Amino acid sequence: MCKQEKKKYRAGILGATGTVGQKFIVMMEDHPWFEVTCVAASPRSAGKSYAESVAGRWMQETPVPDPVRNLSVMEVEKDRQAIAEGVDFVFSALSLDKARVREIEEQYAEAGVPVVSNNSAHRWTDDVPILMPEINPHHLELIHIQRKKRGWKRGCIVVKPNCSIQSYVPVLDAWKRFEPKNVIVSTYQAISGAGKTFETWPEMEDNVIPFIGGEEKKSEDEPLRVWGTIRDGKIEPARLPVISATCIRVPVTDGHMVSANVSLGKKAGRQELIDAVRNYRSPLAERKLPSAPDPFMKYFDEEDRPQTRLDRDFENGMGITVGRLREDTVLDWRFVALSHNTLRGAAGGSVLTAELLADRGLLD
Ligand SMILES: NC(=O)c1ccc[n+]([C@@H]2O[C@H](COP(=O)([O-])OP(=O)(O)OC[C@H]3O[C@@H](n4cnc5c(N)ncnc54)[C@H](OP(=O)(O)O)[C@@H]3O)[C@@H](O)[C@H]2O)c1
């Protein structure tokens, strides 16, 4: 059964027992606006208490928070109606085949539940916004179109883009007036991005794997949708910059680093580019959303920063760190950047998106 509380928005988590689901649980612990009232997962976990269902696979540094320990895990598909009645919105952190996730998320929206999804299933659905809250909050306009078109009164679907793009997209956005044209990016991605730890993936110790299935296409295409324009009720992806990505798994627990080389349509000086990162003002800045980092980005003058272990938790894992801006020998400029993959890149990005929905009255 869902726990009933009225004071805060009631949040459900679909896929609450997984890597991202657990992060949601931790992030919701002291959230000023949201409270977890429903946890749901597969039939394997259903019926157990949340604490029992994650016993032996709890990957967080803090213990399972008291308010959710004894919540009974519900079954995502079978208990949909009961879950819909017990929440104001859900986070989706399901790991299932895409067609099934699409269907499940649509069924929840149909049942009147706003869905904020981490899954890639709906990232290319015409009327579904793919949101980086600081960068394209105006795409929320699509929710009204989505609701009208599908006959959903209160339900809707909003998705978060892939974790790999979270650091270089903000930097390129800060440089928009210099017109980034071509970008070559290499990502160095943490093992938690695959839902793993060194215990569950010992082959990653002392190893680098130069392949992450499907990741390069997402890293190249999804930014263009984030920078897209809404036309005729759907997002028309931007055409520039052209991005070429190589995605590599490296032996770190959390934190995706990128190295990027960029050509610009308009000339810019080094200091101008650094200032553009340091002075980046997101349209969200005035709203003071609880999980929004302030500042959003930090540029380091030190030559050996950002570093994964030192800097991934900048602004509670929600901020982006940038450094090593220097002239490129082939394109114009090169830099490195870092983002936390399970916070900014997964649960945290979705929590911030839900806060934006709440701020816009879209959860009411
Ligand atoms: N890990 C990351 O850093 C990251 C970053 C960005 C996006 N994502 C995306 O977020 C999603 C979740 O990733 P994850 O790493 O958290 O996956 P995960 O650890 O494998 O967790 C998957 C969750 O889905 C549930 N599930 C599996 N089969 C189900 C079924 N038949 N019916 C209902 N629930 C079912 C599992 O429940 P049981 O425990 O009961 O099996 C579990 O709660 C994926 O789409 C992933 O691509 C992950």
The ligand as a Tripos MOL2 file, in Angstrom:
@<TRIPOS>MOLECULE
LIG
   48    52     1     0     0
SMALL
NO_CHARGES

@<TRIPOS>ATOM
      1 N1         22.8950    3.9000  -13.9570 N.am      1 LIG1
      2 C1         23.0140    5.1120  -14.4860 C.2       1 LIG1
      3 O1         23.9570    5.8830  -14.2060 O.2       1 LIG1
      4 C2         21.9870    5.6260  -15.4490 C.ar      1 LIG1
      5 C3         22.1550    6.9250  -15.9420 C.ar      1 LIG1
      6 C4         21.1820    7.4690  -16.7760 C.ar      1 LIG1
      7 C5         20.0790    6.6940  -17.1280 C.ar      1 LIG1
      8 N2         19.9570    5.4270  -16.6730 N.ar      1 LIG1
      9 C6         18.7610    4.6940  -17.0930 C.3       1 LIG1
     10 O2         17.8940    4.5420  -15.9630 O.3       1 LIG1
     11 C7         17.1920    3.3140  -16.0640 C.3       1 LIG1
     12 C8         17.4700    2.4750  -14.8380 C.3       1 LIG1
     13 O3         18.8500    2.1410  -14.8060 O.3       1 LIG1
     14 P1         19.5140    1.3560  -13.5700 P.3       1 LIG1
     15 O4         20.9710    1.4100  -13.8230 O.co2     1 LIG1
     16 O5         18.9760    1.9010  -12.3000 O.co2     1 LIG1
     17 O6         18.9300   -0.1440  -13.8140 O.3       1 LIG1
     18 P2         18.8950   -1.3460  -12.7620 P.3       1 LIG1
     19 O7         19.8500   -1.1220  -11.6520 O.co2     1 LIG1
     20 O8         19.0080   -2.5850  -13.5660 O.co2     1 LIG1
     21 O9         17.4050   -1.2650  -12.1410 O.3       1 LIG1
     22 C9         16.2880   -1.6020  -12.9180 C.3       1 LIG1
     23 C10        14.9800   -1.4270  -12.1900 C.3       1 LIG1
     24 O10        13.9330   -1.8420  -13.0820 O.3       1 LIG1
     25 C11        13.1170   -2.8280  -12.4030 C.3       1 LIG1
     26 N3         12.5780   -3.8180  -13.3330 N.ar      1 LIG1
     27 C12        13.2620   -4.7180  -14.0690 C.ar      1 LIG1
     28 N4         12.4030   -5.5080  -14.7380 N.ar      1 LIG1
     29 C13        11.1450   -5.1020  -14.4070 C.ar      1 LIG1
     30 C14         9.8420   -5.5240  -14.7440 C.ar      1 LIG1
     31 N5          9.6150   -6.5630  -15.5510 N.pl3     1 LIG1
     32 N6          8.7750   -4.8510  -14.2260 N.ar      1 LIG1
     33 C15         8.9810   -3.8220  -13.3770 C.ar      1 LIG1
     34 N7         10.2030   -3.3840  -12.9920 N.ar      1 LIG1
     35 C16        11.2640   -4.0180  -13.5090 C.ar      1 LIG1
     36 C17        14.0670   -3.5070  -11.4220 C.3       1 LIG1
     37 O11        13.2990   -4.1270  -10.4170 O.3       1 LIG1
     38 P3         13.8470   -5.4760   -9.6530 P.3       1 LIG1
     39 O12        14.8900   -4.9960   -8.6940 O.co2     1 LIG1
     40 O13        12.6290   -5.9750   -8.9750 O.co2     1 LIG1
     41 O14        14.3840   -6.3850  -10.7050 O.co2     1 LIG1
     42 C18        14.8630   -2.2950  -10.9280 C.3       1 LIG1
     43 O15        14.1270   -1.5950   -9.9620 O.3       1 LIG1
     44 C19        17.6650    2.6530  -17.3530 C.3       1 LIG1
     45 O16        16.7880    2.9890  -18.3860 O.3       1 LIG1
     46 C20        19.0190    3.2840  -17.5860 C.3       1 LIG1
     47 O17        19.3670    3.2850  -18.9470 O.3       1 LIG1
     48 C21        20.8760    4.8690  -15.8290 C.ar      1 LIG1
@<TRIPOS>BOND
     1     1     2 1
     2     2     3 2
     3     2     4 1
     4     4     5 ar
     5     4    48 ar
     6     5     6 ar
     7     6     7 ar
     8     7     8 ar
     9     8     9 1
    10     8    48 ar
    11     9    10 1
    12     9    46 1
    13    10    11 1
    14    11    12 1
    15    11    44 1
    16    12    13 1
    17    13    14 1
    18    14    15 2
    19    14    16 1
    20    14    17 1
    21    17    18 1
    22    18    19 2
    23    18    20 1
    24    18    21 1
    25    21    22 1
    26    22    23 1
    27    23    24 1
    28    23    42 1
    29    24    25 1
    30    25    26 1
    31    25    36 1
    32    26    27 ar
    33    26    35 ar
    34    27    28 ar
    35    28    29 ar
    36    29    30 ar
    37    29    35 ar
    38    30    31 1
    39    30    32 ar
    40    32    33 ar
    41    33    34 ar
    42    34    35 ar
    43    36    37 1
    44    36    42 1
    45    37    38 1
    46    38    39 2
    47    38    40 1
    48    38    41 1
    49    42    43 1
    50    44    45 1
    51    44    46 1
    52    46    47 1
@<TRIPOS>SUBSTRUCTURE
     1 LIG1         1 GROUP 0 **** ****
